[in-house]
């Protein structure tokens, strides 16, 4: 009996010790998660500096750093239409230290890169919307085109010449590319040569020089060139006129019906990012977007501040994924 009591007591002690260790481990894991971040966080941008996606990431960095208590590093990984950057985050550990500042790489690329194996883009973990905007149709300031009606006739006439029509984009399969292809369809599909660039900065140089005839791009990127007189804006694709460009008509006002195209930039994590990390990152993002200076910076450039919940971004992403899938298929737009 005495021996049995000793064994029974030992077993109970061992069970208690095992339970204590288990609880301690769980407590340590929970503390580690809630303590995020404990080191610098990287925002991966799949495009070179200077574009709307890059701007969306940088405009909130200072304020988010204050909230999170750690530095945020912008890592520009241009190439592959943004696929290189998105793949880095898709393959990253779900610990919150590599996040994606993304747009059409999630909602458009899976439809245009048809021969490139892709994981399901909807597996990215939504964190929050950074900003939204319409796009602006611009031509060089030296162009004879003064409005959209003249633009249509100019494109149709020039398409018949040996020189032809060249339009630029920030990258093959980008929102700027597919939007121009949609407009080309509305114009009766005149012959237009697509010239893809690695980011907006490069195409802007050639547009100003007259080496390309037209470009669609985000208001936050194009408005400085319009205000400086280097480019002429013909219309914006938002439902309302943009405060930063009050004299530029909407597509509807210019005579293009049902051409409301909205760009949005979101902050995403890799698949299976823990809910507490999402919540903390989303909270820091929303605080940053409420800052008066940040909001003014975004609005002055022609965009609208984002915000809201992770669920809001998830719904927006799925809606646009379906929208662009239909448009890409209808217009047979493909990159590879």
N, C-alpha and C positions, 0 to 999 in steps of 0.2 A: 504494500500500500504506500509506504513512504517513497519507494522508487517511482511509483506511478505518479504521485503528487509532484515529484521533482520534474519528471518528463512533461507532465501536463503544464506545470508552471513555465518551463523552458519554452514550450510550444507557444503558450500565450504571449510570452515576452518577445519571441521571434516574430509572431504575427503583429504585435503592437509596433515593433521596430520597423518592420516592412511597411506597415501602414504609414508610420511617421515619415519614413524616407520618401514614400510615394507622394504624400501630401506636401512635403518640402519641395520635391521636384516640381510638382504642379504649381506650387506657389512661386518658385523661382522662374518658371516659364512664363507665368502670368505677369510677374514683375518685369521680366525682360521685354515682353510684348508692350506693356503699358509704358515702358521707359523709352520706346522708340521716339525719336532717333537718338542714338548714342554716338554717332559719327556722321560725317558729311553725307548728304543725299545728292544723287545725280539725277538731273533732268535730261533725258536723252531726246534730242531733236533730230529727226531724220533728214534734215535739210541744212544747207549752209546758212551762216548768219545773214540777216537782212530781210528775210521773208516774214510773213504773218505768223507762221508757227513759231519761229524763233522769237519774235516780239512777244507773243502770248506767254511764252515761258519766262522771258526776262522781266516783263513788267511786274510780275508778282514776287519775284525772288527776294528782294530786300525785306518786304514785310513778312513773307512766310518764314524767312530765316529767323526773324525776331520771335515769332510765335513758336517755332520748333526748337529754337536754341542751338541749332547746328547750321553750318554753311550749306548752301545749295549750289552745286556746280552744274553749269550748262555744258553738255557734251554734244556738239554738232557732228552728226554722222551722216553726211550727205551721200547720196548714191542709191541706185536701185529704186528711184521713185519714192524714197522714204522707207523701203523695205529693210534696208540694212539696220537702221535705227530701231525699227519696230521689232525686228527679230532679236536684237540684243535684249530688249526688255521681255519679250515673250519667253526667252530662255533663261532669264535671270531668276535667282532664288526669290521666293515670295516673302522677302523680309523688309521691303519698303525702301531699300537703298538705291534701287534703279527704277525710275518712273518714266513713263513716256508722255511727252507733249505731242499729241497726235491729232490728225484730222482725216483726210481722205485716204491715208494709208490703211485705215481700218474700214472705211465705208465704201471706197472706190476700188482700190488695188486688187482685192480678191476677184473682182469682176473683169478687170482689164488685163491682169497678168494670168492669162488662162492656162499657159503651159508651164507655169511655175508652181510647184507644189507649195501650198500654204496651209498652215494650221488655221483653225477656225478663228477669225479675228475677233469674234464676239466673246472669246474666252478671256480677253483682257479684262482686268477688273476696273470698272469705272470708279473714278474718285470725284470728279466734278468738272463743270464747264468753265473754262477760263474766259472765253469771249465769243461773240458771234458777230457776223457782219454780212453785208451784201458784197458783191463784186462790182468793179467799175470797168467799163469798156473804154479803152483809151487808144488814141492814135498819136503819132508824133506831132509836135506843135507846128511843124513845117508842112503837114499834110493839108491838102486842099479841102478835106472833109470837115464840115462845121457841125453837122448833126447826124442823127442815125439814118434819116432818109437818104442823105447824101452818101453815107457810108455804104449802104446797100448797093446803090447804083455804082459807086466807085469800085467796090469789090467785084461786082459782076462784069464791069468793063475791063478792069485790069486782069481778071482771070483769063481773059481771051488773048492777052498779049504774051509775047515770048518771055517777058520778065516774070509774069505770074504774080500771085499773091502769097506772101509769107506772113504767118502769124506766129507769135512766140508764146511760150508757156514756161512756167517754173519747173516743169518736168513732165516727161511722158506719163500719162495716166493721172496727172494731178487734176485738182478741181478746175484750175485755170484752163487745162486742156479740154476736159469733157464739156465744160460750159461753152467754149467756143464751138465745139463740134455740134452741140445742141442748137446754138444760134445759126450755124451754117445750114443745118437742116431747115430751120425756119425761113432762111433766105432762099430756099430752093436748091440747096447743095451746090453752090458754085465751087469751082476748083480752088482749093486753098491748101498751101503747103504748111504742114505743122513743123515748127522748129523748136524742139525741146531744149531747155537750158537747165543747168544745175543751180536752181534757185532764181529768185526774182532779181537780185542785184545784177546778174549777168545779162538777162534779157532786157532790163531797163536801159542799159547802156546802148544796146543795139537798136532798141525802139527809138530812143532819143536821136540817134544818128540816122534813122530812117532805113536801117537795114532790114527791119521787119515792119509790117504795115499796121498791125493791131495787136492788142493784148488785153486779156481779162485778168485782173488781179484784185486782191483785197484792198479795201479803202485805206487801211492802216499803213500799207506799203506804198500805194500809188499817190495818195493825196499830196505828199511833199513835192513830187514832181509836177503835179497839176498846179499847185499854188505857185511854184517857181516859174511856171510858164514853159516848161520843157515838154509837157504832154498836154493833150486836149482830151477832156472827158466827154463822152457822148451820152452815157446813161449809167445808172446804178441798178443792180438787180434786187434791191431791197424793196419792201412794200411801201416804205415812205422815203422821202428825200433824206439824205445824210446831213446832219448838222454841220459837219466839217466841209461839205461841198453843197451848200444850199442852192446853187444855181444849176446843178446837174439834175436833169429829169430822171424819174424812175423809168424802168423798162416799159411799164404800162403807159406812162405819159409820152414816151417816145414812139409808141405804136406797136410794141411787142406784147401781145397778150399772153397771160399764163407763163410768165418768165421770171417768177420770183425765186431766185436762187440764194440760199443762205449758207454761208460758211460758218462752221463752228470749230473751235479748238478745245480739246478736252485733256484732262490729266488722267492718265491710266496707270495701273500697276500690272504686274505679271499675273497670270492665272493664280487663283487661290490665295490672293493677298488677304491676310487676316483682317477681320472686320474692325478691330480696334485701331489698326494702322490706317485703314480707309477713313474711319471717323476722325482721327486726329489730323490727317492730311487735309481732309475736306474742310474741317473747321478752320485750319490755318489759311487755306485758300480763300474761304469766305471772308475772313477777317481782312485779308489783303485786298480783296476786291471792294470792300466797303471804305477803304481809305480814300479820302478826297483827292489826293494827288494822283493815285493810281487810276481812279475813275476818270479824272480829267485827261490824263495821258491817253487813255484808251479812247475816250469820246472825241478828243481833239483830232485824233488820227483817223477817225471815221468808223470806229468799231463800237460795239456795245459791250459793257462789262457782263461777264457771265455770273456764275454763282449757283446756288441751289444744292440739291442733294446728289449723292452718287447715283441714286435711282433715277433722277431726272436725266443725267447724262446717259445712263444705260438705255432709257427709252428713246432719247434723241439719236443715239448711235444706231439702234435697231431700225428706227424709222428711215434714217438716211441710207443705211445699208440696203434696205429694200428699194428705196427711191432710185438710187444710182444704179442698182442692179438692173432695173427696168430700162432706164435711159441708155445705159451702156449697151445692153442687148439690142434695143430698138435701133440704135445708130451704129451697131457693129464696131464699137470702139475697142481696140485692143492694143496692147503694148508689145506683147511677145507671142 
